[in-house]
Amino acid sequence: MPPSTYSCSSEQTENQTNGTKQNQPKVKSVAELVSIDFEKYERKIKNAKVRARSELDIFEWSKHGYAKNNYWIPPFADKVPRIEESKVSREEFIEKYEAPGLPVVITGCTKGWPAEVKWNRETLLKKFEAYRFKVGEDDNGNPVRMQFKYYLHYLENEAIRDDSPLYIFDSSFGKLKRSSQSVAKKDEPSKIQDKPFEVPKKQYRRPCLLRDYKPPKYFDDDLFRFTGEKRPPYRWFVLGGERSGTGMHFDPLGTSAWNTLLVGHKRWCLFPPSTPRKIIDPKMQGLDHEAVSWFTHVFPILVKGNGQEESYAEKFGMIQVLQKPGETMFVPGGWHHVVMNLDFTIAVTQNFCSPTSIEHVWLRTRNARPKLAQKLLTKLTKLSNVGGKRHDKEFYIVLANKIKLLDTVPAFFESSTSSSSSSSSSSSSSSFVDDYELEVSETQSETEGSDGECHCYNCKMKRKRKIRKEKPERIKQREEHERQKIEGQQTIRIIGNKGKRNHDRIMNEDVRDKKKRKGI
């Protein structure tokens, strides 16, 4: 049996859940709101599960029985300070939290957001019923997608029993579009009876969800905005059910992150950058990299400390957070964190590079994405001469000089005991590039690989199209090479006559012409 994961009395939580269920009105199921093809749904959900986690049999998604455990934490376990956005200035936030690199929960950021009203199950289902959101990745790194109505139906059925359900973590939500088909309601007759119903023009692709929120005032000065549209994916629409989440990781390129929760509750565990990776993400037999597995097996060990006077959680400064609706979690760059949904949640999260962390981010970007780093430096140098809309040229001169001073800093390698060891499978040492590969795989962020090659969906498709286009040309070149090889090689015919061999050598045309010119 795994160690107990209960952080508060089960009777208390059962009473709380029973009370909330009695107070809540009956909610219609997805099958009652939209039409569901159940045969197609069975095929889609089976295909998505097989592709997203090929190591599991289709019947092994609930083999551990994690659905029976209680993962809620009591309020006193959450000791992270909370600040009100309207009462704390940008300068005070930088001085107290961002510059020293301390996590903090911000309240009041969602005031005035249309997402507060629009981002709920019914409204999203009505708008994006047939849209295919990303719910995972296959073994080749390609996204696994599922129609939104089928995913919500999955949350109401199989996901209740699954140990770690599928999780929408989509970075392409900024390109969503409404359905191009507009159908008249049956009960609504046309206002002009003489004319038939006119179908409006096709609604083209536009950022529907981007209009529903804006970054908090502390995080809107993202320097990576100067790198253009080809920057790595940096914002995600996040939606999932109970026990879904992301395993232990830290954000790519040394960037910081903010996560705003609109519906539901999330449980966080954070560790400072100096925490050894082998302590917080150990190699354990049968342990996968899911958040629910970490909270079930690793978290109790860190809290108990294996009989030591001081537990690992106290020694390395573990922080627990119970994030509530309307709260924004700030995660400084380099902090290890694991996140799990405690109920149905809807959130939006973004990574960013602020002027405060430009030096740390640029060093890591220079090693992992040199072209991206050079593009950022070029843009900052240009702005240092003319200035920008947000800051004057003196501001950009300071940033450009900070980066130029880092040219003498060599690419560094970190040991496995540092804050960013490459993976649980590495032993003694690991390079910075290996760390970045780990970040990409764990954050599901579709970012670049160790060689700087982008692995987002669009770039993958471009490379595949290029390979398909070049394939016929390579086949022709190979066939031509084989033909020349056959024509140019010497053909030997051996004729046997009483133990003697006569060799008749047939030369190619070039060799024959050469002999004729020599007079042989």
ROLUM-321883 format. One line per field, with one value per residue (C-alpha): residue number from 0; x, z, y. Coordinates in Angstrom, 1 decimal. Last residue first. Layout:
<sites>
num: c(NUM|...)
xx: c(X|...)
zz: c(Z|...)
yy: c(Y|...)
</sites>
This chain:
<sites>
num: c(519|518|517|516|515|514|513|512|511|510|509|508|507|506|505|504|503|502|501|500|499|498|497|496|495|494|493|492|491|490|489|488|487|486|485|484|483|482|481|480|479|478|477|476|475|474|473|472|471|470|469|468|467|466|465|464|463|462|461|460|459|458|457|456|455|454|453|452|451|450|449|448|447|446|445|444|443|442|441|440|439|438|437|436|435|434|433|432|431|430|429|428|427|426|425|424|423|422|421|420|419|418|417|416|415|414|413|412|411|410|409|408|407|406|405|404|403|402|401|400|399|398|397|396|395|394|393|392|391|390|389|388|387|386|385|384|383|382|381|380|379|378|377|376|375|374|373|372|371|370|369|368|367|366|365|364|363|362|361|360|359|358|357|356|355|354|353|352|351|350|349|348|347|346|345|344|343|342|341|340|339|338|337|336|335|334|333|332|331|330|329|328|327|326|325|324|323|322|321|320|319|318|317|316|315|314|313|312|311|310|309|308|307|306|305|304|303|302|301|300|299|298|297|296|295|294|293|292|291|290|289|288|287|286|285|284|283|282|281|280|279|278|277|276|275|274|273|272|271|270|269|268|267|266|265|264|263|262|261|260|259|258|257|256|255|254|253|252|251|250|249|248|247|246|245|244|243|242|241|240|239|238|237|236|235|234|233|232|231|230|229|228|227|226|225|224|223|222|221|220|219|218|217|216|215|214|213|212|211|210|209|208|207|206|205|204|203|202|201|200|199|198|197|196|195|194|193|192|191|190|189|188|187|186|185|184|183|182|181|180|179|178|177|176|175|174|173|172|171|170|169|168|167|166|165|164|163|162|161|160|159|158|157|156|155|154|153|152|151|150|149|148|147|146|145|144|143|142|141|140|139|138|137|136|135|134|133|132|131|130|129|128|127|126|125|124|123|122|121|120|119|118|117|116|115|114|113|112|111|110|109|108|107|106|105|104|103|102|101|100|99|98|97|96|95|94|93|92|91|90|89|88|87|86|85|84|83|82|81|80|79|78|77|76|75|74|73|72|71|70|69|68|67|66|65|64|63|62|61|60|59|58|57|56|55|54|53|52|51|50|49|48|47|46|45|44|43|42|41|40|39|38|37|36|35|34|33|32|31|30|29|28|27|26|25|24|23|22|21|20|19|18|17|16|15|14|13|12|11|10|9|8|7|6|5|4|3|2|1|0)
xx: c(46.2|46.4|46.3|43.2|41.6|42.4|40.7|37.6|37.3|37.6|34.9|32.6|32.6|35.0|34.0|36.6|36.8|38.9|39.9|40.2|42.1|41.1|40.1|38.2|36.3|35.0|34.9|33.0|34.0|32.0|34.0|32.1|31.2|27.8|26.7|27.9|26.4|23.0|23.3|24.1|21.2|18.8|20.0|19.6|16.1|15.2|16.6|14.5|11.4|11.9|12.6|9.0|8.0|10.9|9.9|6.3|7.5|9.8|6.9|4.6|7.1|7.5|3.7|3.3|6.1|9.4|11.8|15.3|17.8|20.0|18.8|15.2|12.7|9.3|6.1|5.3|4.4|6.1|7.9|9.3|10.5|12.1|13.9|15.4|16.5|18.3|20.1|21.3|22.7|24.9|24.6|26.8|26.9|23.9|21.3|18.0|16.2|16.8|19.0|20.0|18.6|19.1|22.4|23.1|23.2|26.1|25.7|27.6|28.3|28.5|31.1|30.5|32.5|29.4|27.6|28.7|26.8|23.6|23.8|24.7|21.6|19.4|20.9|20.6|17.0|16.1|18.1|16.1|12.8|10.3|6.8|6.6|10.2|13.6|15.5|19.1|18.6|15.6|18.0|20.3|17.2|16.1|19.5|19.9|16.5|17.3|20.7|19.0|16.5|19.2|21.2|18.3|19.6|23.0|22.0|18.6|20.1|22.3|19.5|17.1|19.5|20.5|16.9|15.5|14.5|13.7|11.0|11.1|7.7|5.9|2.1|-0.8|-4.5|-6.9|-10.0|-10.4|-12.6|-11.5|-8.3|-6.0|-2.4|0.8|4.4|7.1|10.9|11.8|14.3|12.5|10.0|6.5|3.7|0.3|-2.8|-6.0|-9.5|-10.6|-8.5|-4.9|-3.9|-0.2|2.6|6.2|9.2|12.2|15.0|15.4|11.8|10.5|13.5|12.4|14.5|15.2|15.5|13.2|12.7|12.0|8.3|7.3|9.6|8.5|4.8|5.4|7.1|4.5|1.0|1.8|4.3|2.0|-0.8|1.5|2.4|6.0|5.7|6.7|6.8|10.2|11.3|13.9|13.7|12.2|12.4|15.6|17.4|16.8|18.8|17.1|19.1|16.4|13.9|11.1|7.4|4.4|1.0|-2.6|-5.1|-8.8|-11.8|-12.6|-10.7|-7.1|-4.4|-0.9|2.2|5.6|9.2|11.7|14.9|14.9|12.2|10.1|10.9|9.6|7.9|4.8|1.9|-1.8|-4.8|-6.0|-9.6|-10.5|-8.7|-8.5|-5.4|-5.1|-1.4|1.0|4.7|5.2|8.7|9.2|8.5|5.8|8.3|11.4|10.5|7.6|10.4|10.9|7.6|6.5|2.9|4.0|3.4|0.3|-1.5|-1.7|-4.9|-8.0|-11.1|-9.8|-7.1|-9.9|-11.2|-7.9|-9.1|-9.6|-12.2|-15.9|-17.5|-20.2|-23.7|-26.2|-29.3|-32.7|-35.1|-36.8|-40.6|-41.0|-38.7|-38.2|-37.3|-38.9|-37.1|-38.2|-36.0|-33.0|-31.1|-27.7|-24.4|-21.5|-18.0|-17.6|-15.7|-12.0|-9.1|-5.6|-4.7|-5.7|-2.7|-0.7|-3.1|-2.7|-6.0|-5.4|-6.1|-6.8|-4.2|-5.5|-8.6|-11.9|-13.7|-11.9|-13.9|-17.3|-17.9|-14.4|-14.7|-17.9|-15.9|-13.2|-15.8|-17.3|-13.9|-12.8|-9.6|-6.0|-2.7|0.2|3.3|6.3|7.2|6.0|2.6|1.7|-1.2|-4.7|-4.4|-7.7|-9.8|-12.6|-16.0|-17.9|-15.8|-18.4|-21.2|-18.9|-16.9|-20.2|-21.5|-18.2|-17.2|-14.8|-17.3|-18.1|-14.7|-13.1|-14.5|-11.8|-12.9|-11.4|-9.3|-6.1|-7.8|-5.5|-1.8|-0.2|3.6|6.7|10.1|12.9|14.7|14.1|10.5|9.2|9.9|11.6|9.8|6.4|7.1|8.1|4.9|2.7|0.8|-2.7|-4.6|-2.9|-3.8|-1.1|-1.1|1.8|2.6|1.9|-0.6|-0.6|-2.9|-5.7|-5.9|-4.7|-6.9|-5.4|-8.0|-7.4|-10.1|-9.4|-5.8|-6.9|-3.6|-5.0|-7.1|-5.5|-4.6|-7.4|-6.1|-2.7|-0.2|3.3|1.7|0.5|-0.8|-1.2|-3.1|-5.2|-6.1|-7.0|-9.2|-10.9|-11.6|-12.9|-15.3|-16.5|-17.2|-19.4|-21.0|-21.9|-22.6|-25.2|-24.8|-26.3|-27.8|-24.8|-22.6|-24.5|-26.9|-26.0|-28.3|-28.1|-25.3|-26.2|-26.4|-23.1|-21.4|-22.6|-21.5|-18.1|-17.6|-18.9|-16.5|-13.6|-14.2|-14.6|-11.4|-9.4|-6.7|-3.5|-4.4|-1.8|-1.1|1.9|1.3|0.0)
zz: c(-78.2|-80.2|-77.2|-78.6|-79.1|-75.5|-74.1|-76.3|-74.8|-71.2|-71.7|-73.4|-70.5|-70.5|-71.1|-69.7|-71.1|-68.7|-69.9|-67.2|-67.5|-65.5|-68.7|-70.2|-67.7|-69.0|-66.5|-67.5|-65.8|-66.0|-65.0|-63.2|-64.9|-66.2|-62.9|-60.9|-63.3|-62.9|-59.1|-59.0|-61.2|-59.1|-55.9|-57.5|-58.7|-55.2|-53.6|-56.0|-55.2|-51.4|-51.5|-51.5|-48.8|-46.7|-47.0|-46.1|-43.0|-42.0|-42.4|-40.4|-37.5|-37.6|-37.3|-34.4|-32.3|-32.1|-32.9|-33.6|-31.2|-31.1|-27.6|-28.7|-29.1|-27.4|-27.5|-24.0|-22.4|-19.3|-18.7|-22.1|-22.7|-19.3|-19.7|-23.0|-21.4|-18.6|-21.3|-23.0|-19.7|-19.5|-17.1|-14.5|-12.2|-12.9|-15.4|-15.2|-13.0|-15.5|-16.5|-13.2|-12.8|-9.2|-8.8|-7.5|-11.0|-11.9|-14.1|-17.2|-18.2|-21.6|-21.2|-19.7|-21.8|-23.9|-20.7|-20.7|-24.0|-22.3|-19.5|-22.0|-24.1|-21.0|-19.9|-23.4|-23.5|-20.5|-21.8|-25.1|-23.5|-22.4|-23.5|-27.1|-27.8|-27.9|-31.0|-30.4|-27.5|-29.5|-32.2|-29.6|-27.9|-31.3|-32.1|-28.7|-29.0|-32.5|-31.2|-28.4|-30.8|-33.1|-30.2|-28.9|-26.2|-25.3|-25.9|-24.4|-21.1|-20.8|-22.0|-19.3|-16.5|-17.7|-18.6|-15.2|-14.0|-17.6|-17.7|-19.7|-19.8|-19.5|-19.6|-17.9|-18.4|-16.2|-16.1|-13.4|-12.6|-9.2|-7.2|-10.2|-9.7|-10.0|-9.5|-9.2|-9.4|-9.2|-11.9|-12.9|-10.4|-10.2|-9.7|-9.0|-9.9|-7.8|-9.1|-8.3|-5.5|-5.4|-2.5|-2.2|-0.6|-0.3|0.2|1.8|1.3|4.9|5.8|3.0|3.4|6.9|9.9|12.7|10.2|10.3|6.6|6.1|6.9|4.6|1.8|2.0|2.0|-1.1|-3.2|-3.4|-3.7|-4.5|-7.1|-8.6|-8.9|-10.7|-13.4|-14.1|-13.7|-10.6|-11.1|-9.5|-8.0|-9.4|-7.4|-8.4|-5.2|-3.8|-7.1|-8.4|-5.7|-4.4|-5.2|-7.5|-4.6|-4.4|-5.1|-4.4|-5.9|-5.5|-7.8|-7.2|-9.5|-12.1|-13.1|-12.1|-13.3|-13.7|-14.0|-15.2|-15.0|-17.8|-17.2|-20.8|-20.1|-16.9|-14.1|-13.8|-11.4|-13.0|-14.7|-13.8|-13.8|-10.5|-10.8|-14.2|-16.8|-18.6|-19.4|-22.2|-22.7|-23.3|-24.2|-27.3|-28.6|-30.4|-34.1|-33.9|-33.3|-31.1|-29.6|-27.6|-25.8|-23.6|-21.7|-20.0|-19.2|-16.2|-13.2|-14.7|-14.9|-18.4|-20.3|-20.6|-22.7|-26.0|-26.2|-26.3|-29.7|-31.4|-35.0|-37.9|-40.4|-39.9|-43.1|-44.3|-43.0|-44.1|-45.4|-44.4|-47.4|-48.3|-48.4|-44.7|-43.6|-39.8|-40.4|-38.0|-34.7|-33.3|-35.7|-35.0|-38.0|-38.7|-38.9|-40.2|-40.0|-36.5|-34.3|-34.7|-32.4|-33.2|-29.7|-28.4|-30.0|-26.8|-25.5|-22.2|-22.1|-19.6|-20.0|-16.7|-14.1|-12.1|-14.3|-12.4|-12.7|-16.1|-17.6|-17.3|-16.8|-17.8|-21.0|-22.0|-21.6|-23.9|-26.5|-26.6|-27.0|-30.0|-29.3|-30.1|-29.5|-30.4|-32.1|-29.9|-31.5|-28.5|-28.6|-27.0|-24.8|-24.7|-27.5|-28.3|-31.4|-31.9|-32.5|-29.5|-29.3|-28.8|-27.1|-25.1|-24.0|-22.8|-20.9|-19.2|-18.0|-19.4|-20.5|-17.2|-15.6|-19.1|-19.9|-17.5|-15.6|-12.3|-13.0|-11.4|-8.0|-6.1|-6.5|-4.9|-4.4|-5.2|-4.2|-6.7|-4.9|-7.8|-8.5|-4.9|-2.7|-5.0|-8.2|-6.5|-4.8|-8.2|-9.8|-7.1|-4.6|-3.6|-6.9|-7.4|-3.9|-2.3|-0.9|1.0|0.6|3.8|2.5|5.0|7.3|4.7|4.9|2.0|-0.5|-2.1|-0.9|-2.3|-3.9|-7.4|-7.0|-7.7|-8.9|-11.9|-13.2|-16.6|-16.9|-19.2|-22.3|-21.7|-20.5|-22.0|-25.0|-22.9|-25.2|-28.3|-26.6|-24.6|-27.6|-29.7|-27.0|-26.5|-30.2|-30.8|-27.9|-28.9|-32.4|-31.1|-28.7|-31.3|-28.9|-29.6|-27.5|-24.2|-22.8|-23.8|-22.0|-18.7|-17.3|-13.9|-10.9|-8.6|-6.0|-2.3|-1.8|-3.6|-1.5|1.7|0.6|-0.4|3.0|5.0|3.1|3.7|7.4|7.6|5.7|8.2|6.7|4.8|3.5|1.2|3.2|2.1|-0.8|0.0)
yy: c(0.2|3.4|5.7|7.4|4.0|3.0|6.1|5.5|2.0|3.3|5.9|3.4|1.0|-2.0|-5.6|-7.9|-11.4|-13.5|-17.0|-19.5|-22.8|-25.9|-27.8|-24.9|-22.6|-19.3|-16.5|-13.4|-10.2|-7.0|-4.0|-1.2|2.0|1.0|-0.5|2.5|4.9|3.2|3.1|6.8|7.6|5.6|7.4|10.8|9.9|8.6|11.8|14.0|12.0|12.4|16.2|17.2|14.6|15.7|19.4|18.6|16.7|19.6|22.1|19.8|19.7|23.5|23.9|21.4|22.9|21.0|23.8|22.8|24.4|21.3|20.4|20.4|23.3|23.8|21.9|23.0|19.7|20.9|17.7|16.9|20.4|20.8|17.6|18.6|21.8|20.0|17.9|21.1|22.4|19.3|16.4|14.9|11.8|9.6|10.5|8.5|11.0|13.7|16.7|18.2|21.7|22.9|21.3|17.8|16.3|18.6|21.6|22.5|26.1|27.9|30.6|34.0|36.5|37.5|38.3|41.9|42.3|41.3|43.8|46.5|45.8|46.0|49.3|50.8|49.6|51.8|54.7|54.5|55.4|52.8|51.6|53.0|52.4|54.1|55.2|54.1|51.6|50.2|48.9|47.3|45.7|44.3|42.9|41.3|39.6|38.2|37.0|35.1|33.5|32.4|30.9|28.8|26.4|28.1|31.7|31.1|29.9|33.0|35.2|34.0|34.6|38.1|39.2|38.3|41.8|43.0|40.3|37.1|35.4|32.1|32.1|30.3|30.2|28.2|26.0|23.4|20.4|19.2|18.8|19.6|18.7|20.9|20.0|22.6|23.2|26.8|27.9|31.1|32.5|31.0|33.5|32.0|34.0|33.7|34.1|30.6|29.0|27.8|25.6|26.2|24.1|25.4|23.1|24.8|22.3|21.2|21.5|19.3|16.9|16.3|17.4|15.0|12.1|9.1|8.8|12.5|12.3|15.2|14.2|10.6|11.5|13.7|11.0|8.2|9.6|13.2|12.2|9.6|12.2|14.5|12.0|11.1|7.3|5.4|1.6|1.3|4.6|7.0|10.2|13.5|15.7|14.2|13.3|16.8|18.4|21.7|24.8|26.1|26.4|23.8|24.2|22.0|23.1|21.9|23.4|24.3|24.9|27.6|30.7|29.9|32.3|30.9|33.1|31.9|32.8|32.0|30.1|28.9|26.3|26.2|23.8|20.3|17.8|16.3|18.2|17.8|15.5|14.2|15.7|17.0|19.2|22.5|24.6|27.2|27.7|30.6|30.5|28.5|29.1|32.4|32.3|35.0|37.8|38.0|41.4|39.8|37.9|41.0|40.4|43.6|42.5|40.5|42.8|44.3|41.0|39.5|40.1|38.0|37.2|38.7|36.0|33.4|34.4|35.0|35.1|32.6|33.7|33.8|32.7|35.0|34.9|32.2|33.9|32.4|32.6|35.9|36.4|35.7|38.6|38.1|34.4|32.1|31.2|27.8|25.9|28.0|29.1|27.4|29.3|27.3|28.7|27.5|30.0|30.3|29.4|30.8|32.0|28.5|27.0|26.4|23.6|21.7|19.8|16.9|13.2|11.5|10.4|7.4|7.0|6.3|9.6|10.2|7.3|9.1|12.8|13.8|11.7|13.6|16.8|15.3|14.2|17.7|19.3|17.2|15.3|16.0|14.1|16.3|14.8|14.2|10.9|8.8|10.5|13.8|14.9|16.4|19.0|20.5|19.6|22.0|20.4|21.9|25.1|27.8|25.9|23.8|26.8|28.5|25.4|24.4|27.8|30.4|33.1|34.9|35.2|35.0|38.5|39.8|42.9|41.7|38.7|40.0|40.6|38.2|37.5|34.4|34.7|32.7|34.3|35.1|37.8|40.2|39.0|39.0|42.0|44.5|43.5|43.6|47.0|48.5|47.2|48.6|46.6|47.6|47.0|43.6|42.4|40.3|36.7|35.2|31.5|29.5|27.0|24.1|26.1|25.8|22.0|19.9|18.0|14.8|12.3|8.8|6.5|7.9|6.7|3.1|2.0|0.0|2.9|3.5|-0.1|-1.3|0.5|-1.0|1.6|2.2|3.9|6.8|9.6|7.4|4.6|7.0|9.1|6.1|4.6|8.0|8.5|4.9|5.0|8.5|7.3|4.6|7.1|9.7|12.5|15.3|18.3|19.6|16.4|14.3|16.9|16.3|18.8|20.2|19.7|22.7|22.9|23.1|19.3|18.8|21.4|19.8|16.4|17.7|19.4|16.4|14.1|16.6|16.6|12.8|12.3|14.2|16.4|15.8|12.4|10.9|7.8|5.9|3.5|0.0)
</sites>
